[in-house]
Amino acid sequence: MPEPSALPVPALGSEERALRRGFHLQAFEDTLSLEAGASPRTIDAYRRDVIRCAVFMRAQGIESAAAITPGALREFVYHLKDLGLAGTSIRRNISAIRTWFRVLLADGLVVQDPTERLDTPARFRTLPIVLSIDDVLKLLAAPSLDERLAFRDRAMLELAYGAGLRVSEWIGLSIKDVLLEEGLVRVLGKGNKERLVPIGRTAIGAVAVYLRELRPVLERGHGKGILFLNGQGKPLTRMGAWKILRKYVTLAGITQKVSPHTLRHSFATHLLEGGADLRAVQEMLGHADIATTQIYTHVDREYLRTVHRQFHPRP
């Protein structure tokens, strides 16, 4: 089996002429051959990388270099990852594409460069840690009613996972931000951008019990209207939230490293695995750019690859 980096460029067939014209491949190759210091091997690799990109774009209904968008290029990078190319090969592809558009811009063949915000494979090497659904259920069940602050801790964990909140968001929630009758939580995210996130019956019930049974006991005039208070009746700090989470991760018997953001990652991944629309998940997470949300579709692809390697008789 060939190395992934040596995977063949798809056959161009009779459409080669239209492809080369629409994507200005000749102009790119001519410039490459004149560039000082470019070895024949590098020129050939760049040419193959750009042809592969052009073929992919044609398959997506994009007929010219000028019509290529940043989103289409991101999808191409994901496509390369799905082909099994190593990070070094993907970086070379990205370098080739950037060089391609630099040439086209200089020649006036395109008016904008869609590669300016193109991600590198670095993000693939640091995919977020995600808990399995079974581990999430163990974690949410870990607070025992014998614990003095069990109602708070259960409500906090249910809300953090149930709404996919950042730790700063969940410790910053005020009582008025939890709209239990509507099944919503009002979140003030990055850049003071407000969003409404639905929460399920379990989270609603846990928060309602905490508000009724425990928070009035904790409140000593220093709560400032904040939802989650510490044992002294003051707003819970980020470090306090970390300590609470670590405690229940240990009690649940979860061995992998878990941070508050792990619950947010798990929320997004489980929604997408269940068939949720990417843009709906983007809205719930409060991402300004859908490309940030797309990392979770990649987590799902990695999971599928792992399952295939583990169970297929010819991995």
N, C-alpha and C positions, 0 to 999 in steps of 0.2 A: 504493500500500500504506500503511495507517495506521501512525502511529508506534506502537512497542510499548506505550508507556505509555497509549495510547488504545484498546488492545484491548478489545472489548466484553465486558461481563459475560455469562456464559452464560445462555441463556433459561431462565426459571423454570417456564414452562408451568403445568399444573394443580397442581403440587406447591407453588406459592408459599405458600399458606396454612400448610401443615404446616412448611415451611421457616422462615417468619417466626415461627411459634409456638415451634418447638423451639429456635431460636437467638435468641429475644427481640429480633428486629430492630426491632420497633415501639418498645420501651422505649429502645433505643439511639438511634433517630432522634429520639424525643421529647426526650431529654436533649440531643442535639446542637443541636437547634433552639433550646433555651433557654440554651445556653452563651453567655456574653458574649464578643463578639469573633469568633465563628465566622462566616465569610462563607458565603453560599449556595453558592459554588463549593467551599469546603472541605467543607461538609456533604455535598454531592452526591458528592464524590470519596470521602470516608470511607464513605458509605453503599454505594457501588459496591464499594469494596475489601472491606468486611465481607461483602457478599452473595457476592462471588466466593469468599471464604474458606469461607462456609457451604455453598455449592454444592460446593466441593472436598471438604469434610468429608462431605457426604452421599454423594458418589461413593465415599468410602472406607469407607462403612458406619457413619459416626458421625452419630447422629440428633439430637444436642442440643449446646448450648454446654457444658453441664456435663461431657460425655463427651470433650471435646477435650483431648488430652494435649500435653505439650511436644514429644514426638516427632512427633506429627501436624502440629503447627505448623511444625516444621523441614522436614518433607516439603513443606508448602505453600510455604515460602520457596524451596526447590529448584524446585518447580513453576513459580513466578513467574520464576525465572532461566531455566528451560528455555523459557518462553514468549517470552523475549527482552526482558523488561522491563529498563529501565535501572536502575542502582543507586538513583537518586533516587526512582523510582516504587516500587521494592521497599521503600525506607525509609518512604515514605508509607504503604504497605500495612501495614507493621509498626506504625507509629504509630497507624493506624486500629484495628488489632487490639488494641493495648494500651489504647487509649481505650475500646474496646468492653468489654473485660474489667474495666476500672476501673468502668464504669457498672454492669455486671452484679453485681460484688462489692458496690458501694454499695447496690444495690437488693435484695441478698440472693438473687439469682437463681442464683448459683454460689457455691461455698464455697472455691474455690482459683483462683489465677491461673496458667495455664500459660505466660504470656508472660514470666515472671520471668527465665528463662534463654534466651530467644529470641535467636539470633544476628542480627547485622545483616549487610548485604552486604559489610562491610569485608573479611571473610575471602575473599570471591569475588574481590576486586581483588588479593589477594596469594596466588593459588594457588601451591602449591609447584612448584618446577622439577623436572621429571622427565626422566631420560635415556631415550632409546629403547633397546630391547633390543640393537640393533646397537652403540650407543655403550657400553653396559655391557660387552658382550663385548670390545670394543676395549680398554676400561679394564682389564679383568681379565687380558687377554693382554699388557698393556704391560710388566710387570716382566720384564726380560731375565735369563737365567741368568748373564750376564756380570757382573751386579750382585752385590756382596758380600752384600747383605741381601735378595736377590730372593726367597728362600724365605719370609722373614718378611713381606715386602710382599705377595706373592701370597696368602699365608694370611690376612693382615689384610683385604685387599680382598674376597676370597671370603667371609669370615665376615661382614664388615660388610654386604655386599649380600645374602648368602645367608640371613641371619637378621634383616635389617632393624633393625640395632642403632643406638642413639644413640652418638655418639662417646665419651661418658663411659662407656657400657656396654662398648664394645669394648676401650678401653684399660684398663678395670678388671677384665677377665676374668682369672681365675686358671686355672692348668693344670687343676685339679680340676673346673673348671666346664665343660670341654669333654668330653662323654661320647661319644667317638668310636664305641664299639661300639654304642651305642644310637642314634647319629645325632642327638644332641641337644646343645644348649648351654644351660647354666643361667645366667640373666641376673638381676642385681639391678638393678631399674629405679627409677623415681621413687618416693619414699616408702618405700624399702627393700622394695619389693614384688617377690617372686621369681616368675619364670616360666620355663617350659621351652619352647624354640623348636626345631623340627626343622631340620636342615641337610642339604643334598644331598651326593651322593657326591663332587662336585668340591671342595666346601669341606672335607669330611672328609679327602680325600686331601691337599689343600694344607696343612692344619693338621698332619696326621700327618708329612709330609715336613719341615716346619719344626721340629717337636718332635724329630724324629730327627736331622736333619742340621745344624741351625743353632743352635737355642736353647741346647743344652749348650755350644757354643762361646762364645756371648755371656755366659752366666751366670758371674759372678765373685763370687758371694756377696752381691750387692745386688739380686737380682731379686725377692725377697719372694714368690716363688711366682706372680708375675704372668705371664700368657701372653706378651704382646708386650713385648720389651725393645729399648732403643735400642743404638747401636753401642758404648756404654760399659757395657752390661750392666745398666742401670737401667730401671725401668718406663717405658714410652713415655708422654710427656706429650700433652696435648690439642694443643698447638702442633706437636709433632713429628708427630702424626697428620695434621694439616692440611697440613704441608709435604710429607709423603709423598704424600698424595692429589693435591695440586697438581702435583707432579712428574709423576705418571703421567697426569693429565688432559692435560697439555701433550704428553707423549710419544705419547698416543693420538690427538692431533689434534682433541680435543674443544674447540670454541670457546665454548660456553655456560658460564656461571658455574656451578661445581660446588662444593658444600660437603659435609662428611661426611653432613649430613642429607639431601642429594640422593640418596644411595644408599638411605637408609631410605624416602624418598618413592617411589623407583623400585621398590623391593621391594614395597611395598603396592600401588602402581598396577598393576604387572605381574601380581600375584596376582589382583587383581579383574578385570582385563581377560581373564585366562585362565579366569574363571568361579568363582573362590574365593568361599566364603561370607563375608559381611561380618563375622559374629561370630567366625569363625575367625581372620580377619585382625586383628580387634580384640584377640583373645587373644595372638596372636604379637607384636603391636606393644606390648602392655602398656598399652593405653588404658583408663582407668577408665570413660569415657563413650563409647558407640558413636557419638555425634554427632561426636566428634573423628575417628573413622575414616571417617565419611561424606564428609569432604572429598575423599577419593580417588575416590569414585564421581563426584563433581563434576568432578574432573580428567578422568575418562574421558568425561563428557558434553562437556566443552570440546573434547576431542580429536575426538569425533564431529562436533561442529559445524564444527571447522576443516576436517576432511576433506570435509564436505558443501559448505562454501563454496568449497573449492579445486577440487572435481571435478564438482559438479553443474552441468549446463548452465544452470540458472536458479537461482543461489544466492540 
